[in-house]
């Protein structure tokens, strides 16, 4: 029985107890710091997430990837394409998020230059992980910015055979998500990326949840997760940003800690059961026949 058949069997078995959909819960920013990497790996081993996205420009990527070896094949491991972190600045192509958004709006990134950046990050991923990423998304959603999205689709189409193409995260909110932040994120190119990917047969997860302002505390986060689980469509992604503990200098460190505490608690699997959700690998949902 292959992984896809195992997923279908799991889904069918739980469906008889009321499960209605499969979702991808993706922990972003793997390798950004030690606490994030260790927190994500612990959640993966406990079956509390089904994907993670790696920041391969981080000097921690090569060593921290070893933390994921025990869950290899059980979760998606993907590339968190990066233009806006301190690592991107150190690599020579970084800019602020505001600067990147402005560049995308005022004509877009140079596609040849963007392609070179994407190729280097894919090389860095594959050198350590020894296979292509299961999925590609972007730190602060840069994967959909004008110029970057065009280069990304061209690289993935040329670099990988159809059966090995990574699926893309679309930063489009679920239909029920009317928040201003979600609308702004989607407006930066989610529909355009979907259209380009569709023309060359690259699968895309249909919607993204998990968008909030990293405030409100643990109780508020639990309430938000209840809504995201209920509102997300089949095959959608919920992103999260957990860490074992808050690290000094991390602007969202407190939120990372309460996200991890909630996902590791008994309350989270109870929320999954109430919503009728099975956490699943997107590589199985979106491009295995």
C-alpha positions as CSV (number, residue, x, y, z in Angstrom):
1,X,0.0,0.0,0.0
2,X,1.5,3.3,-1.1
3,X,1.3,6.6,0.9
4,X,-1.8,7.8,-1.1
5,X,-3.6,4.5,-0.5
6,X,-2.8,4.8,3.2
7,X,-4.2,8.3,3.3
8,X,-7.4,7.2,1.6
9,X,-7.7,4.3,4.0
10,X,-7.2,6.6,6.9
11,X,-9.7,9.1,5.6
12,X,-12.3,6.5,4.8
13,X,-11.9,4.9,8.2
14,X,-12.3,8.2,10.1
15,X,-15.0,9.4,7.7
16,X,-17.3,6.7,9.0
17,X,-16.9,8.5,12.3
18,X,-17.8,11.8,10.8
19,X,-14.7,13.2,9.1
20,X,-15.6,15.5,6.2
21,X,-12.3,16.8,4.9
22,X,-8.5,16.7,4.8
23,X,-6.4,19.8,5.5
24,X,-2.7,20.6,5.5
25,X,-1.4,22.2,8.6
26,X,2.0,23.7,7.7
27,X,4.5,25.1,10.2
28,X,6.4,27.9,8.6
29,X,9.9,29.2,9.2
30,X,11.7,25.9,9.9
31,X,15.4,26.7,10.6
32,X,14.8,30.4,11.4
33,X,16.1,29.6,14.9
34,X,16.7,26.6,17.1
35,X,13.5,27.0,19.1
36,X,11.4,27.0,15.9
37,X,13.1,24.0,14.4
38,X,12.9,21.9,17.6
39,X,9.3,22.9,18.2
40,X,8.2,22.0,14.6
41,X,10.0,18.7,14.8
42,X,8.3,17.8,18.0
43,X,4.9,18.6,16.6
44,X,5.7,16.6,13.5
45,X,6.7,13.5,15.6
46,X,3.4,13.9,17.6
47,X,1.3,14.0,14.4
48,X,0.1,17.6,15.2
49,X,1.2,19.1,11.8
50,X,1.4,17.6,8.3
51,X,3.9,20.0,6.6
52,X,6.7,22.4,7.2
53,X,8.4,25.0,5.1
54,X,12.2,25.5,5.4
55,X,14.2,28.7,5.3
56,X,17.1,27.3,3.4
57,X,19.2,30.5,3.5
58,X,19.5,30.2,7.2
59,X,22.9,28.8,8.4
60,X,20.9,26.4,10.6
61,X,19.2,24.6,7.7
62,X,21.9,22.0,7.1
63,X,22.0,21.0,10.8
64,X,18.4,21.4,11.7
65,X,17.2,19.2,8.7
66,X,18.4,16.2,10.7
67,X,15.5,16.9,13.2
68,X,13.1,16.0,10.4
69,X,14.6,12.7,9.3
70,X,12.4,10.6,11.7
71,X,9.3,12.1,10.1
72,X,10.5,11.9,6.5
73,X,7.7,10.7,4.3
74,X,5.1,11.4,7.0
75,X,4.9,15.2,6.5
76,X,5.5,17.5,3.5
77,X,8.8,19.3,3.7
78,X,8.9,22.3,1.4
79,X,10.8,25.5,0.5
80,X,9.9,28.7,2.2
81,X,11.0,31.0,-0.6
82,X,12.7,34.0,0.9
83,X,13.4,37.6,-0.2
84,X,12.7,39.5,3.0
85,X,14.5,37.9,6.0
86,X,17.9,38.8,7.4
87,X,19.1,35.7,5.7
88,X,18.0,37.0,2.3
89,X,19.8,40.3,3.1
90,X,23.0,38.4,3.9
91,X,22.6,36.5,0.6
92,X,22.6,39.8,-1.3
93,X,19.0,39.9,-2.6
94,X,17.0,40.9,0.5
95,X,14.7,43.8,0.9
96,X,12.0,44.9,3.3
97,X,8.5,43.6,2.9
98,X,7.3,47.1,2.1
99,X,10.0,47.4,-0.5
100,X,9.2,44.1,-2.1
101,X,5.5,44.9,-2.2
102,X,6.2,48.2,-3.9
103,X,8.5,46.6,-6.4
104,X,5.8,44.0,-7.2
105,X,3.2,46.7,-7.8
106,X,5.4,49.0,-9.8
107,X,6.2,46.6,-12.6
108,X,7.4,43.6,-10.8
109,X,10.8,41.8,-10.1
110,X,13.2,41.2,-13.0
111,X,12.4,37.6,-14.0
112,X,15.9,36.6,-14.9
113,X,17.2,37.8,-11.5
114,X,14.3,36.2,-9.6
115,X,14.9,33.0,-11.4
116,X,18.6,32.9,-10.3
117,X,17.5,33.5,-6.7
118,X,14.9,30.7,-6.9
119,X,17.4,28.3,-8.4
120,X,19.9,28.9,-5.6
121,X,17.3,28.3,-2.9
122,X,16.1,25.1,-4.6
123,X,19.8,24.0,-4.9
124,X,20.2,24.7,-1.2
125,X,17.1,22.7,-0.3
126,X,18.1,19.7,-2.4
127,X,21.7,19.6,-1.3
128,X,20.6,19.0,2.2
129,X,17.3,17.1,1.8
130,X,18.5,15.1,-1.2
131,X,15.2,15.4,-3.1
132,X,12.9,18.1,-4.5
133,X,10.6,20.0,-2.1
134,X,7.1,18.6,-1.6
135,X,5.7,22.2,-1.9
136,X,6.8,25.8,-2.4
137,X,5.4,28.8,-0.6
138,X,7.0,32.1,0.4
139,X,8.2,33.9,3.5
140,X,5.7,36.8,3.8
141,X,4.0,35.4,0.7
142,X,6.6,36.6,-1.8
143,X,6.1,33.5,-4.1
144,X,3.1,35.3,-5.7
145,X,4.7,38.7,-6.3
146,X,4.9,39.9,-9.9
147,X,8.1,38.7,-11.6
148,X,8.8,36.2,-8.8
149,X,5.7,34.1,-9.6
150,X,6.5,34.0,-13.3
151,X,10.1,32.9,-12.6
152,X,8.9,30.3,-10.1
153,X,6.5,28.7,-12.5
154,X,9.1,28.6,-15.2
155,X,11.8,27.1,-12.9
156,X,9.5,24.4,-11.5
157,X,8.2,23.5,-15.0
158,X,11.7,23.1,-16.4
159,X,13.4,21.7,-13.4
160,X,11.1,18.8,-12.4
161,X,9.2,16.1,-14.2
162,X,5.5,16.4,-13.9
163,X,5.2,13.6,-11.2
164,X,7.8,15.4,-9.1
165,X,6.6,18.9,-9.3
166,X,6.1,20.6,-6.0
167,X,2.6,21.9,-5.3
168,X,2.2,25.7,-4.6
169,X,0.5,27.4,-1.7
170,X,-2.0,30.0,-2.8
171,X,-2.4,32.9,-0.4
172,X,-6.1,33.1,-1.0
173,X,-8.3,33.1,2.0
174,X,-11.3,30.8,2.5
175,X,-14.6,32.2,1.4
176,X,-15.6,32.9,5.0
177,X,-12.4,35.0,5.7
178,X,-13.3,38.6,5.0
179,X,-10.5,40.1,7.1
180,X,-8.5,43.1,5.7
181,X,-5.1,41.4,6.1
182,X,-6.2,38.3,4.2
183,X,-7.6,40.5,1.3
184,X,-4.3,42.5,1.1
185,X,-2.2,39.3,1.0
186,X,-4.3,37.7,-1.7
187,X,-4.3,40.9,-3.8
188,X,-0.5,40.6,-4.2
189,X,-0.9,38.0,-6.9
190,X,-2.6,34.8,-5.6
191,X,-5.0,34.5,-8.6
192,X,-2.2,35.3,-11.1
193,X,0.0,32.6,-9.6
194,X,-2.9,30.1,-9.8
195,X,-3.4,30.9,-13.4
196,X,0.2,30.5,-14.4
197,X,0.5,27.3,-12.4
198,X,-2.6,25.9,-14.0
199,X,-1.3,26.5,-17.6
200,X,1.6,24.1,-17.0
201,X,-0.1,21.6,-14.7
202,X,1.4,22.6,-11.3
203,X,-1.0,21.8,-8.5
204,X,-2.1,24.5,-6.0
205,X,-3.7,24.1,-2.6
206,X,-7.0,26.0,-3.0
207,X,-7.0,28.3,0.1
208,X,-4.9,29.6,3.0
209,X,-5.9,30.0,6.6
210,X,-4.0,30.9,9.7
211,X,-3.7,34.6,8.9
212,X,-3.9,36.8,11.9
213,X,-1.9,39.7,13.5
214,X,0.0,37.5,16.1
215,X,-1.8,39.1,19.0
216,X,-4.5,38.0,21.4
217,X,-2.9,35.2,23.3
218,X,-3.4,31.5,23.6
219,X,-7.2,31.5,24.2
220,X,-7.8,33.7,21.2
221,X,-5.6,31.5,19.0
222,X,-7.6,28.5,20.0
223,X,-10.8,30.3,18.9
224,X,-9.2,31.3,15.6
225,X,-8.1,27.7,14.9
226,X,-11.7,26.5,15.5
227,X,-12.9,28.8,12.7
228,X,-10.0,28.0,10.4
229,X,-10.7,24.3,10.7
230,X,-14.4,24.8,10.0
231,X,-14.0,27.3,7.2
232,X,-11.1,25.8,5.2
233,X,-12.0,23.9,2.0
234,X,-10.9,20.3,1.3
235,X,-7.2,20.3,0.6
236,X,-6.6,23.8,2.0
237,X,-3.6,24.9,4.0
238,X,-3.6,26.3,7.5
239,X,-0.3,27.9,8.2
240,X,1.1,28.2,11.7
241,X,4.3,29.5,13.2
242,X,5.1,27.5,16.3
243,X,8.3,27.4,18.5
244,X,9.2,25.5,21.6
245,X,9.7,28.8,23.4
246,X,10.0,32.5,22.6
247,X,13.5,33.6,21.6
248,X,15.0,37.0,22.2
249,X,14.8,39.2,19.2
250,X,12.0,37.3,17.5
251,X,9.2,39.8,16.8
252,X,6.5,37.1,17.0
253,X,8.2,35.0,19.6
254,X,5.3,35.1,22.1
255,X,2.8,34.1,19.4
256,X,5.1,31.2,18.4
257,X,5.1,29.9,21.9
258,X,1.4,30.0,22.4
259,X,0.8,28.4,19.0
260,X,3.1,25.5,19.9
261,X,1.5,25.1,23.4
262,X,-2.0,24.9,21.8
263,X,-1.0,22.5,19.0
264,X,0.8,20.2,21.5
265,X,-2.2,20.2,23.9
266,X,-5.2,17.9,24.2
267,X,-7.4,20.7,23.0
268,X,-6.1,20.6,19.4
269,X,-7.1,17.0,18.5
270,X,-10.4,17.6,20.2
271,X,-10.9,20.6,17.8
272,X,-9.9,18.4,14.9
273,X,-12.6,15.9,15.8
274,X,-15.3,18.6,16.2
275,X,-14.5,20.0,12.8
276,X,-14.3,16.5,11.2
277,X,-10.7,17.2,9.9
278,X,-7.8,14.8,9.2
279,X,-4.4,16.4,8.9
280,X,-2.9,15.3,5.6
281,X,0.1,15.7,3.4
282,X,-0.6,18.0,0.4
283,X,1.8,16.0,-1.7
284,X,-0.7,13.1,-1.5
285,X,-3.8,15.3,-1.8
286,X,-2.6,17.4,-4.8
287,X,-0.3,15.4,-7.0
288,X,-0.5,11.7,-6.4
289,X,-3.0,9.9,-8.6
